[in-house]
Amino acid sequence: MSKAAKILSLGAIMPIVDEALDARFEVFRDTDTALDEIIGAHGDEIRAIVTRGRSPTNEALMARLPKLELIANFGVGYDSIDAAAAARRGIVVTNTPDVLNDEMGDFTVGLLLATVRALPQAERHLRAGHWLDRPFPLGNTLRGRSIGIAGMGRIGRVIARRLSGFDVPISYHARNRVPDVAYPHYPDLKALAAAVDVLIVVLPGGAATRNIVDAEILKALGPDGILINVARGSVVDEPALIQALRDKTILAAGIDVFAAEPHVPAELIAMDHVVLVPHVGTATHHTRGLMANLVIENIISWFSGHGAVTPVSETPQRR
């Protein structure tokens, strides 16, 4: 493995990643130098990209980097990367699966309970001193509800396993039945939404799922329905969600991801029957450390001649 290998770092990653890469490679960061300036000086030598996915890694960028071999994504979702274009160019894309599954399972259950039981609202009631005047109103419960999970991949399975201890029926939506999952399968998302009281969205982002949770799905979920989105902001039609919450088409929502992060629609912020958190599903020292180590492992393994550790399904594994 040669220290001369040049890597382009897009966006702020993590100090542990920066230090590990700096010790082994020549790294150019768009947080230090303008991207066009980096490419102008070193574009024909850059062999890898490491990215947080804050900006698109598209075919136009790949075309400017003729020696590009590897794109290492910090995160399990890689919809900001044109994986099909990478495959056509023989570029391997990696992500950080599995190491964040448990964290996301824990977090999703926490967000669900916070939304159903209105825990942030109850805390605000107490902090504002209103408990001195009146008790917090009676609220909703998870009892008697049924859960639908849109997406039964690695994270969806962990969420289902966590929720199985709550004695609530669970169903799921996926394009195809997952062979080793015994829960009822709904190939049609609208049918799942109509059958459940809580819809948890863990679908991948990208063109195929953009605005898949639209006004029709929210109407099917119904006036007692709760939407939990821990996937990507792009999978939910935000204007339709805002309207559904305004009109009481659904009861409430718990949202960790937004269409134009970090910008959150003012209409959502103003609503008291919505729990909003700033994309913190995996935001713990423990899990981000595991993700960082896997990014480093992918890059070091690649340039050591052993191939990528966690290549995504769309891209070839070739040296």
Secondary structure, 3 states (H helix, E strand, C coil): CCCCCEEEEECCCCHHHHHHHHCCCEEEECCCCCHHHHHHHHCCCEEEEEECCCCCECHHHHHCCCCCCEEEECCCCCCCECHHHHHHCCCEEECCCCCCHHHHHHHHHHHHHHHHCCHHHHHHHHHCCHHHCCCCCCCCCCCCCCEEEECCCHHHHHHHHHHHHHCCCEEEECCCCCCCCCCCEECCHHHHHHHCCEEEECCCCCHHHCCCECHHHHHHHCCCCEEEECCCHHHECHHHHHHHHHCCCCCEEEECCCCECCECCHHHHCCCCEEECCCCCCCCHHHHHHHHHHHHHHHHHHHCCCCCCCECCCCCCCC
